[in-house]
C-alpha cells in the first residue's frame, strides 16, 4: 500500500509551495515592479520670499518656496537609487542636503534634510602709501582687528550677512604716518565689499626743484589738480633781473626740470600766481616791468605745454601790480590786478575763454574815494568768479566784492559796514555750487579781529 502513494507526495509538496508564493504575492511580498515609493523630506532656514529648486538623479525638478515638508512628484520602484541635489540656490543663501542619497527598499523616503543659511560676505579693500616695515591695524564694527603690513588688498576675517552694517576704522596708525579712510561704512547688500580704501601719507625728503644758481629764487606759489599733478612758479634773479620760472610735478614721476615761462628782458618779472583746474590746465600771471612801468602778463599750461607769455592789460598810465588768477574746469580763466590811474589804484580784470583767448581788460569797481588794493579771486565750476579787495573811503579801508557770471561783471558791493577801523587783507574761496566765502582782518579800535561774509 505505501508503494501506491509515493508518486503523489511530490505533487502535494509542490502545490503547497505554489500556494504560499501566490499568497505572498497577493500580500505585497517579493519584488513586484508595480509597487513604487515616494521621496521627500523637509526644508528649513529658507528666507521669506525665496525659493530653491531640488533635483533627484539630475532631473525631476521640484521648486520649494517655503520651509516644511516636500515630496518629489515622481515615485520610484524598489531597488532604484535616489540622489537629491540643489539645482538652484535661493538668492544670497546656500542650502545643503543631508541624507540625500540611498536605495529604495520597502519604504517611502521621508528623512532628507535641506538646510539653508544666509551667505556671509567679506569686507575689505586696499591700503596704499604704507611705508616699508610699517603696519596699520584696522577694525570693523569695533572689533575683528586686522593688521596690514604691506600695500595691497586686505579682507577682514569675519564675514557679514546681508542687511548687516559695517564700519571700518583705523585702530592703530603706522608710526610717523597719517592715514585717511574712504568708503569705510555702509550696509551689506548681498555682495562682498571690496572698495574700502586706506591711504597713508607722510612728508618725504625735501627736493630741490630749481637749479639756476645765478641768483636768488623767491616768492614760490603752487597749484594742484584732482589727480595730484602740480605746478609751482617762482621768481628768480639771473644777476640782471628777476624772471618767472615753473616746474611740474606728477605723482608717478615727481618733479621734472624747471622751465623759464617768460623771456621779456626789458625789466624785472615779479609776484607770480598760478591756478589749476581739475583736469590739469593751469594759468600763471605775474607783474613785469617794461622799463617804464609794471604790466600784467599771463601764460597758460595745457597737456601740450606752456603756450607763451601774453600781455593781458594795455593801460600805460601807471603800474599794474598784485595780479591774481582763477581757472574753472572748462578751461576759462579770470585774472585780476590793481592798477594806478596816477590818482588812485583801481581793480581791473580780464577773462580768458577757450574759444576766444584773452579779452579786454575791464575796470570792475568805480569808487574813486580812495585806493583799491590787493584783489583776490576764486572761481566756481560753472565759470563764475568772485573777487574781493580792500578799498579806502578816504577815512578807512573797507572790504568790497564783485562777481562775474554769464551776464558779465556785476556791480561792486561793500560787504562789511564796521567803521571802527581798517578792514584789510581779504581772502576768498568758492564752492562748486556757487556759494562764496570771504574773510578779512579788522580792528575794533582795541584789537584786530577776523571777520567773514558769505554769498549764497
Rosetta blueprint (number, residue, H / E / L):
1 X L
2 X H
3 X H
4 X H
5 X H
6 X H
7 X H
8 X H
9 X H
10 X H
11 X H
12 X H
13 X H
14 X H
15 X H
16 X H
17 X H
18 X H
19 X H
20 X H
21 X H
22 X H
23 X H
24 X H
25 X H
26 X H
27 X L
28 X L
29 X L
30 X L
31 X L
32 X L
33 X L
34 X L
35 X L
36 X E
37 X E
38 X L
39 X E
40 X E
41 X E
42 X E
43 X E
44 X E
45 X L
46 X L
47 X L
48 X L
49 X L
50 X L
51 X L
52 X E
53 X E
54 X E
55 X E
56 X E
57 X L
58 X L
59 X E
60 X E
61 X E
62 X E
63 X E
64 X E
65 X L
66 X L
67 X L
68 X E
69 X E
70 X E
71 X E
72 X L
73 X L
74 X L
75 X L
76 X E
77 X E
78 X L
79 X L
80 X L
81 X E
82 X E
83 X E
84 X E
85 X E
86 X E
87 X E
88 X E
89 X L
90 X L
91 X L
92 X L
93 X E
94 X E
95 X E
96 X E
97 X E
98 X E
99 X L
100 X L
101 X E
102 X E
103 X E
104 X L
105 X L
106 X L
107 X L
108 X L
109 X E
110 X E
111 X E
112 X E
113 X E
114 X E
115 X E
116 X E
117 X E
118 X E
119 X L
120 X L
121 X E
122 X L
123 X E
124 X E
125 X E
126 X E
127 X E
128 X E
129 X L
130 X L
131 X L
132 X L
133 X L
134 X L
135 X L
136 X E
137 X E
138 X E
139 X E
140 X E
141 X L
142 X L
143 X E
144 X E
145 X E
146 X E
147 X E
148 X E
149 X L
150 X L
151 X L
152 X E
153 X E
154 X E
155 X E
156 X L
157 X L
158 X L
159 X L
160 X E
161 X L
162 X L
163 X L
164 X L
165 X E
166 X E
167 X E
168 X E
169 X E
170 X E
171 X E
172 X E
173 X L
174 X L
175 X L
176 X L
177 X L
178 X E
179 X E
180 X E
181 X E
182 X E
183 X L
184 X L
185 X E
186 X E
187 X E
188 X L
189 X L
190 X L
191 X L
192 X L
193 X E
194 X E
195 X E
196 X E
197 X E
198 X E
199 X E
200 X E
201 X E
202 X L
203 X L
204 X L
205 X L
206 X L
207 X L
208 X L
209 X L
210 X L
211 X L
212 X L
213 X L
214 X L
215 X L
216 X L
217 X E
218 X E
219 X E
220 X E
221 X E
222 X E
223 X E
224 X E
225 X L
226 X L
227 X L
228 X L
229 X L
230 X E
231 X E
232 X E
233 X E
234 X E
235 X E
236 X E
237 X E
238 X L
239 X L
240 X L
241 X L
242 X E
243 X E
244 X E
245 X E
246 X E
247 X E
248 X E
249 X E
250 X E
251 X L
252 X L
253 X L
254 X E
255 X E
256 X L
257 X L
258 X L
259 X E
260 X E
261 X L
262 X L
263 X L
264 X L
265 X L
266 X L
267 X L
268 X L
269 X E
270 X E
271 X E
272 X E
273 X E
274 X E
275 X E
276 X E
277 X L
278 X L
279 X L
280 X L
281 X L
282 X E
283 X E
284 X E
285 X E
286 X E
287 X E
288 X E
289 X E
290 X L
291 X L
292 X L
293 X L
294 X E
295 X E
296 X E
297 X E
298 X E
299 X E
300 X E
301 X E
302 X E
303 X L
304 X L
305 X E
306 X E
307 X L
308 X L
309 X L
310 X E
311 X E
312 X L
313 X L
314 X L
315 X L
316 X L
317 X L
318 X L
319 X L
320 X E
321 X E
322 X E
323 X E
324 X E
325 X E
326 X E
327 X E
328 X L
329 X L
330 X L
331 X L
332 X L
333 X E
334 X E
335 X E
336 X E
337 X E
338 X E
339 X E
340 X E
341 X L
342 X L
343 X L
344 X L
345 X E
346 X E
347 X E
348 X E
349 X E
350 X E
351 X E
352 X E
353 X E
354 X L
355 X L
356 X L
357 X E
358 X E
359 X L
360 X L
361 X L
362 X E
363 X E
364 X L
365 X L
366 X L
367 X L
368 X L
369 X L
370 X L
371 X L
372 X E
373 X E
374 X E
375 X E
376 X E
377 X E
378 X E
379 X E
380 X L
381 X L
382 X L
383 X L
384 X L
385 X E
386 X E
387 X E
388 X E
389 X E
390 X E
391 X E
392 X E
393 X L
394 X L
395 X L
396 X L
397 X E
398 X E
399 X E
400 X E
401 X E
402 X E
403 X E
404 X E
405 X E
406 X L
407 X L
408 X E
409 X E
410 X L
411 X L
412 X L
413 X E
414 X E
415 X L
416 X L
417 X L
418 X L
419 X L
420 X L
421 X L
422 X L
423 X E
424 X E
425 X E
426 X E
427 X E
428 X E
429 X E
430 X E
431 X L
432 X L
433 X L
434 X L
435 X L
436 X E
437 X E
438 X E
439 X E
440 X E
441 X E
442 X E
443 X E
444 X L
445 X L
446 X L
447 X L
448 X E
449 X E
450 X E
451 X E
452 X E
453 X E
454 X E
455 X E
456 X L
